[in-house]
Amino acid sequence: MDTHSSLLYEYLTDHALDFTEDWLKFQGIKKGSHYSLGSPPEVQNKIKEQNSNYVKIVAKCLLLSNEESKELISNWTKQTAADRSKSSTTLDEVVRNSGVFRRVYWTYVEKFVEEQSELNIQLKEVFEWERKINFALDYVLETFTSTFLGILMNRLQAQSTLIQELSTPVISLTSEVGLLPIIGDIDTDRARTIVESTLQQSSDAHLSMLIIDLSGVVMMDTMVAQQIFHLIDALNLLGVKSVITGIRPEVAQTAIHLGLDFSTIHTENSLERIIADVIQENSCFLQM
């Protein structure tokens, strides 16, 4: 049986390029997909190389234990999943091609059995190959999907973090005065990001005053207020004076209804006037 498995391994390895050409016949044209027949020549050549290696890796699993096969497969799927994630190749395309690859693979096993009839291959040997090959193909799909989704989720998280940071920029009005415009709804995650980002930006800019503009905030609840209070307390520890402006009438009413106490916080009703005062003070300082 081991001899026959070795012969099948050699057969599949020797026919890896032919296998790939047959596999390509099932592909169509889809812009951006690595599997597309319309992809650039360099991409097609890389896909052919990867697919041929895939044929050889699965064939190698005929001679390995399940644990050895897992290690071999994991190393391959990490690289190919990273390559696919850089293109417009979707996960459903990967799953579809996994089925195509499986069908073509068994076609070649069938060809081997037919061409090597003199070997008197037993049915139990074919079933053993079925267990080995399908285990390998299933594990490829499992690890590829996990790695592919992990890469995409990490990318989405990084993009989300960047968007959150960009949505809370501290704008420098002078060398010591900054403006933090807060716009839109604030949930727990965004509130935490606002606090962390603002403290870091204020420290890096060596600010002595930060104007927090809430004119873009249409809702104020206890959680949001607590985060603002926390931000102001933390800024005070950094030696940064805080001024809040732009509280909308409906927000003010909600704050009173919720029992939120802004009496200890410096508030102003006009951002334009604060900025004008800052500019005037800075101009007077320069003239002295």
C-alpha positions in Angstrom: 0.0 0.0 0.0 2.8 2.4 0.9 4.5 1.7 -2.5 1.2 2.6 -4.3 0.9 5.8 -2.2 4.4 6.8 -3.2 3.6 6.1 -6.9 0.4 8.2 -6.6 2.5 11.0 -5.0 5.0 10.9 -7.9 2.2 10.8 -10.4 0.4 13.9 -9.0 3.7 15.7 -8.6 4.7 15.0 -12.2 1.3 16.2 -13.5 1.1 19.3 -11.3 1.4 21.7 -14.3 -1.2 19.7 -16.3 -3.5 19.7 -13.3 -3.2 23.5 -13.1 -4.0 24.0 -16.7 -7.2 21.9 -16.2 -8.1 23.8 -13.1 -7.7 27.1 -15.0 -10.4 26.0 -17.5 -13.0 26.5 -14.7 -12.0 30.1 -14.2 -13.7 33.2 -15.6 -12.9 36.9 -15.7 -13.5 39.0 -12.7 -11.7 42.4 -12.3 -9.2 42.4 -9.4 -9.4 38.7 -8.6 -6.3 36.7 -8.6 -8.2 33.8 -10.1 -9.4 35.8 -13.1 -8.3 34.8 -16.5 -8.0 38.5 -17.3 -5.4 39.2 -14.5 -2.0 40.4 -15.5 0.5 37.8 -16.8 2.7 38.1 -13.7 -0.3 37.4 -11.5 -1.4 34.4 -13.6 2.1 33.0 -13.5 2.2 33.3 -9.7 -1.2 31.7 -9.4 -0.1 28.8 -11.6 3.0 28.4 -9.5 1.0 28.5 -6.2 -1.6 26.0 -7.6 1.1 23.6 -8.7 2.7 23.8 -5.3 -0.8 23.2 -3.8 -1.1 20.0 -5.9 2.3 18.8 -4.6 1.6 19.7 -1.0 -1.7 17.7 -0.9 0.1 14.8 -2.7 2.8 14.9 0.0 0.1 14.5 2.6 -0.4 10.9 1.3 2.9 10.0 2.9 2.5 12.0 6.1 0.6 11.7 9.4 -2.3 14.1 10.0 -0.1 16.2 12.4 2.7 16.4 9.8 0.2 17.3 7.1 -1.2 20.1 9.3 2.2 21.7 9.8 2.9 21.5 6.0 -0.4 23.0 5.1 -0.4 25.8 7.7 2.9 27.2 6.3 1.4 27.2 2.8 -1.9 28.8 3.6 -0.4 31.6 5.7 1.4 32.9 2.6 -1.4 32.3 0.0 -4.0 33.9 2.3 -1.8 36.9 2.6 -1.5 37.1 -1.2 -5.2 36.8 -1.8 -6.1 39.4 0.8 -4.1 42.0 -1.2 -6.4 41.5 -4.2 -10.1 41.7 -4.8 -10.4 38.0 -4.5 -13.4 37.3 -2.3 -13.8 34.5 0.2 -16.7 33.0 -1.8 -14.4 32.7 -4.8 -11.8 30.9 -2.6 -14.5 28.4 -1.4 -15.8 27.9 -5.0 -12.3 27.2 -6.2 -11.7 24.8 -3.3 -14.5 22.7 -4.7 -13.1 22.9 -8.2 -9.7 21.9 -7.0 -11.1 18.9 -5.2 -13.0 17.7 -8.3 -10.0 18.0 -10.5 -7.8 16.3 -7.9 -10.0 13.3 -7.8 -10.0 13.2 -11.6 -6.3 12.8 -11.5 -6.4 10.1 -8.9 -8.9 8.3 -11.1 -6.6 8.6 -14.1 -3.8 7.2 -12.0 -5.8 4.1 -11.0 -6.9 3.6 -14.6 -3.4 4.0 -16.1 -1.8 1.8 -13.5 -4.2 -1.1 -13.8 -1.4 -3.6 -13.6 -0.7 -2.5 -10.0 -4.0 -4.2 -8.9 -4.8 -1.3 -6.6 -7.3 -2.4 -3.9 -10.4 -0.5 -3.0 -9.3 -0.1 0.6 -6.2 1.7 -0.7 -8.4 4.2 -2.6 -10.5 4.8 0.6 -7.2 5.4 2.5 -6.2 8.0 -0.1 -9.7 9.5 0.2 -9.2 10.0 3.9 -5.7 11.5 3.4 -6.6 13.8 0.5 -9.9 15.0 1.8 -8.4 15.6 5.3 -5.7 17.8 3.6 -8.2 19.7 1.4 -10.5 20.3 4.3 -7.7 21.5 6.5 -6.4 23.8 3.7 -9.9 25.5 3.5 -10.2 25.7 7.3 -6.8 27.3 7.8 -7.0 29.5 4.7 -10.4 30.9 5.7 -9.2 31.5 9.3 -6.1 33.3 8.2 -7.8 35.2 5.4 -10.6 36.5 7.8 -8.0 37.3 10.4 -6.1 39.5 8.0 -9.2 41.3 6.9 -10.4 41.8 10.5 -7.0 43.2 11.5 -7.2 45.5 8.5 -10.7 46.7 9.4 -9.7 47.3 13.0 -6.7 49.3 11.9 -8.8 51.4 9.5 -11.5 51.9 12.2 -8.8 53.1 14.6 -7.4 55.5 12.0 -10.9 56.9 11.3 -11.5 57.4 15.0 -8.2 59.1 15.4 -8.9 61.3 12.4 -12.4 62.1 13.7 -10.9 63.7 16.9 -8.1 66.0 15.7 -6.8 68.6 18.0 -6.4 71.7 15.8 -3.6 74.2 16.8 -4.9 77.8 17.1 -1.6 79.1 18.6 1.5 77.5 19.9 -0.3 76.9 23.3 -4.0 76.8 22.4 -5.7 74.0 20.7 -9.3 73.3 19.5 -11.0 69.9 19.7 -14.2 69.8 17.6 -16.4 66.8 18.5 -18.9 65.9 15.8 -21.5 63.2 15.6 -22.7 60.4 18.0 -20.4 59.2 20.7 -20.5 55.6 21.9 -18.3 54.0 24.5 -15.5 53.0 22.2 -15.3 56.4 20.5 -15.5 58.2 23.8 -12.5 56.2 25.0 -10.6 57.0 21.8 -11.4 60.7 22.1 -9.9 60.8 25.6 -6.8 58.8 24.8 -6.2 60.7 21.5 -6.8 64.1 22.9 -4.5 63.6 25.9 -1.7 62.4 23.6 -2.1 65.2 21.1 -2.3 67.9 23.8 0.8 66.6 25.5 2.7 66.3 22.2 1.7 69.9 21.3 2.6 71.2 24.7 -0.8 73.0 25.0 -1.8 75.2 27.9 -5.4 75.5 26.9 -7.8 73.3 24.9 -11.2 74.5 23.6 -13.6 71.6 23.4 -16.4 72.4 20.8 -19.6 70.4 21.3 -21.7 72.1 18.7 -21.6 69.0 16.6 -22.9 66.8 19.4 -26.7 66.4 19.2 -27.1 63.9 22.1 -25.6 64.0 25.5 -26.1 61.1 28.0 -24.5 60.2 31.3 -21.7 58.2 29.7 -20.7 60.9 27.3 -20.7 63.5 30.1 -18.6 61.3 32.3 -16.0 60.9 29.5 -15.9 64.6 29.0 -15.5 65.2 32.8 -12.7 62.5 32.8 -11.0 64.2 29.8 -11.1 67.6 31.6 -9.7 66.1 34.8 -6.9 64.4 32.9 -6.1 67.6 31.0 -5.9 69.5 34.3 -3.3 66.9 35.5 -1.3 67.7 32.3 -1.5 71.4 33.1 -4.0 72.1 30.3 -6.9 74.4 31.0 -10.2 73.3 29.4 -13.0 75.4 28.0 -16.2 73.9 26.6 -18.3 75.7 24.0 -21.1 75.0 21.6 -23.4 73.2 23.9 -26.7 73.0 22.0 -30.0 74.0 23.8 -31.4 70.5 23.5 -28.2 69.1 24.9 -28.3 71.5 27.8 -31.8 70.5 28.6 -30.9 66.8 28.5 -27.9 67.5 30.8 -30.2 69.2 33.3 -32.7 66.4 33.1 -30.0 63.8 33.7 -28.6 65.8 36.6 -25.3 66.4 35.0 -23.4 69.2 36.8 -21.3 71.4 34.5 -21.0 74.2 37.1 -17.3 73.4 37.8 -16.4 73.5 34.1 -15.6 76.7 32.2 -18.2 77.0 29.5 -18.7 79.6 26.8 -21.5 80.1 24.3 -19.5 81.3 21.3 -16.6 79.5 19.7 -15.9 82.5 17.5 -15.6 84.8 20.5 -13.2 82.5 22.3 -11.0 82.1 19.2 -11.1 85.9 18.7 -10.0 86.4 22.4 -7.2 83.9 21.9 -6.0 85.6 18.8 -6.2 89.0 20.5 -4.3 87.8 23.6 -1.7 86.2 21.4 -1.4 89.4 19.3 -1.0 91.5 22.4 1.7 89.2 23.7 3.6 89.5 20.5 3.5 93.3 20.6 4.9 93.4 24.1 
